[in-house]
């Protein structure tokens, strides 16, 4: 069934809300976005946020177009969680050991590297696709996923909803970071690094 104009608008609005709800909860990606925007500026935080939003869109596409095929595979891919935990621990240890209180502004290449890394890091959460499944069923979106257009609208809405949150978070972090003295920036990285290590250990244990 192909949705009418009003149905597409409703679906898009729900997808925006889903993307926002998925992005807002505090987690390692949110902390990474805030830490980078505090220490390196808004653009550095947005490199993280866009990576997370892209991964959310990938999972949204899996939920919209191939849920029955993708869900069992991702649910059993425990190695994804292990890989994500190792990466988080590595990020945390690097931040703890970091000594430069006034890091050089990141280049476009740096941003692209962070973006790609965050996409992979976010995709290592095997529970995300199951969360999408529960949301779709809970909101009664299954009948509206019968057409390609509906799926594309859903994916776009999730991506934009998630991105909206990252714009806010990185913007606030960038504003606050510009007012922090070097010693505060250094300790911000160390504290964030310790939290990353904690997240990584939890991921490995789970």
N, C-alpha and C positions, 0 to 999 in steps of 0.2 A: 504494500500500500504506500502511496506517495502522499506525504503530508501536504496540507494546504498551507497558504501563506501564514495564516494565524497559528497553525500547528508548528510550523517551522520556527516562528518567533518564540513560541512557548518552549520548544525544545532547546533553542539557543539560550534562552534565559536560564533554564534549568542547568544547562551545561556550564554557563558562566558561574553559577553558584557552586557547582561541583568542583570546578577548577579552583575557585577561591577557598573552599573548605579543605581541599586537599593540600593547598599551599600554606595556609595559615598556621596549623599546629607546629609548635616548636620541635625541631629535630636537628640532626646534623647539617642538613642542607641549609636550613634557615640560619643556623649559627654561622656557617661558612659565609653565607651572603652578608650577614651583619658584620662579621669580623673583617671581611675584605672591604666592605664599604667604609667602615670606620677607619681602617688603616691606609687604604689606597684610593678611596673615592667612590662615588656612585657608579661609575662605569665598571669598576672592578666587581662591585656587588651585582650589577645587572648581568655580567658574564655568567655568574653562578645562577641567578634567577632564570635567565633564558634557557640555560641547560636543564634546569629542573622542569620548567614549563614544557620544553621539548620532550623530555622523558614522559611527562604526564600525558602529552598528546599521543605518544607512541602507545602507551597503555590504553588510552581512550580508543585509539584505532583498533587495538586488539579486542577490546570489549565490544566495540560497535560492529566489527566485520568478521572476527574469527574467535569469538569468545569460547565456543565449545572446543576449538582446537588448541588455543593458546593456554587456557586456564590450567588444565591438568599438567602440561609441561612445566609451566612456571611454578606451579604449586610444589612440584617435586624437585625443582632445581635448587636444592639446598646449597649447592656450591656458590650460587650467586650471593647469598647472605654471607658466606665465609669470605668471599673475595671483597665484598663491601666492608666487612669488619677490618680486614687487613689494611685496606686503603685508608680507612678512618684513623687507625692507629698510626700509620705512617705520616698522615697529615698532622696529627696531634704531636707526634715526636718532633717533627720538623718545626712546628710553631714553638714548642717549648725550648728548643735549642736556638731559635732565631735571636740574634743579638742586635740587629740593625734597627734602631728606633726611627730612622728616617729613610724608609725604603724608596728606591727609585720608582717613578711612575710606570705602571705596566704598559707595555706596547700592545699593538693590535694582535701580534703573534701570541703574547701572553694571554690576552683575553680569549683567543680562539682555543688555546690549549686548555684553559680552565673550563671553558664551555663544553668542550668534548669530554673532558674528564668528569664533569658533573653529570652529563647525560649518562655516561656509563655507570657512575656511582649511584644515581637515582634508579637506574634500571636494575640494580642489584637488590632491590627490595621486592622479593617474590610475592609479598602480600598485596601489593598495589593493585594488580589486575583483579584479584578477588574482591578488593574493596570496590572497584568499578562495577563488578558484577552485582554486588549487593545493592549498590546505589541505583543501578539501572532498573533492577527488579523492584526495589523498594519504591521508586518514583513512578513506576508503571511506564517506563520508557521502551520496554521490549517491543510492543506493537508498532512503535514509531521508528524502529530500526530496520524496516523491511526494504528501504530504498538506499541507494548509494548517496543521494543528496542528504537524507537524514543523518547518515553516518558522518558525512563531511561536516555538516552543521554542528553535530555533537563534538567532534574533534576540535573544530575551530573555537567553539565556546569554551571547552575545557582549557585550551591553550591560552586564550585571552583572559579568562578568569584567573588562572594561575599567574600569568604575567602581571596582571594588575596588582596583585599582592607584592610581587618582587619589586615592582617600581616603587611602591610605597616604602617597603622595608629598606631597600638600598638608598632611596632618597633621604630618609631619616638618618640612616647610618652615615651617609656622606656629609650631611649637614653637621652632625654631632662630631664626626671625626676631624673636621676642619678646626674644631675648637680644642682638641685634646693636646696636651703637651707630649713631647716625645716619650717621657717615662711612662705615661698612661697608655700610650699606644703599645709600648713594649710589653707591659703587663697584661694588656688586653689580649695580645697574641698568646702569651703564656697560659693565661686562664682558659682561653678558648682551646688551646692545645690539650690541656688536661681533660677538658670536657670531651673533645674528640676521641681521646684514648678511651675514656669511659664508654662512649657510644660504641666504639669498635669492639671493646671487650664484651659488651652486652650482645652485640650482633653475633660474635663468635659463640658465646654461650647458648644463644637461642637457636 
